[in-house]
Amino acid sequence: MSASGPEPESRDRERSDAAGPGHDAPPHAQHGAQQEGPSCLALYAALLGERLPSDLLVRTWLASEDAGALLSDVLEALPQPGCLEALERIDAERHGPDGPVRAEWPPRVRVAGVVRYVAMVALALHEHGVWRSSRPAQELDPVAEAMLPIVPEPWKASLCALRARAQVV
Amino acid sequence: MPTPVTDSFPPSARSWLAVARDGSPDQRRELAASLTAIYRDPLLRYLHTFGARLDVEDVVQDLCARILDPGFLDGWQRSERPFRLWLRTAARFELMNRIRAERRRDGAGDDALADLAESDNAQAAFERAYSASLIRSASDAAQRLLESQGRGSEWMLFIEHAVHGKPYAQCAPPLGIPVDSARHVTARVRGLVLDALRGVLSAERVAEADFEQELVSLLSHLKP
């Protein structure tokens, strides 16, 4: 290389990073966000605060050490798969104080609200095949995907049902 | 006597050029160390994806040693490209040149270019590592700055509240910070980290209006 540096390389601009983070990377390249102290992901999320899109907020939180406790808190407050609850009541609840997720809520509450909503939709779809929602299933799919690896076993079928539904366009 | 490690973070591309041209040896060394802390790891991970048998650490080490060469920085300015893409291309060219030289020594054909096709994951590995090292460097600098001023508890409050999501009432009193002023303290620390990021992102050609969107993009490279 000359001292004046390289020539511009158009391919760098044209190529997209469609392969996704860490795809087929060497093992050491996959530890980027897993270092001691606060993760890089959590630091970015902290800087963005309320301006962080819900999907990224939830994914970030569900990748943190707090994820297990948060999911337990949320799921324990919900009916479990196989225990048929009055979904009308749940549907009404989501329009109450714990219903729709609001941007001004603190991060943990926003995450809890989204997780709760996704879990309720999943349960309804799993047990009834329908959910009266103004939000498309595709919108909930990324959250269901992020939750899937860490939810207790009884919830997995429900979330899979939501994901299967989300993929039918 | 060794130069003490300072807490400054590279403030902007303009100041990089000023230090590169007219800075004292200490200023140059400090800036080179700051830039190396951000870009070394992404370059290493990028070059590893080519699977070359050469020592890529040596390639990156040499490149980082020349990072403040005025000719190198002038070339980057003329290119109007983000600094990291300029560095990435420079690293790739350097790797190609070394492979060529090795082949010549071995009497093999000069077909290094064909062998150095960039894999699909090369850029993703680079961007992921860049996102991580950038925020790590910015937050480390902010933490060191606060600690040097005897305000380490403010950094801890930021981590406890903004990162771990603990309410002020729970995390501020044990740190000796009144709950009433905790919100302002957190906002100030957040501002310090954002300012540190702004300096580097100006060299990456990120306009102020696009700053938040860039943070979302950097975060998305790291998402699980």
Interface residues (C-beta under 8 A of the other chain):
Chain A: M1 A3 S4 G5 P6 E7 P8 E9 R11 D12 R13 R15 D17 A18 A19 G20 P21 G22 H23 D24 A25 P26 H28 A29 G32 A33 Q35 P38 S39 C40 L41 A42 L43 Y44 A45 A46 L47 L48 G49 R51 L52 P53 L56 R59 T60 W61 L62 A63 D66 P106 P107 R108 A146
Chain B: R45 H48 T49 R66 D69 G71 F72 D74 G75 W76 S79 R81 L85 W86 R88 T89 A90 R92 F93 E94 N97 E118 S119 D120 N121 Q123 A124 A125 E127 R128 A129 S131 A132 I135 R136 S139 F158 I159 A162 V163 H164 G165 P167 R190 V193 L194 L197 E212 L215 V216 L218 L219 S220 H221 L222 K223 P224
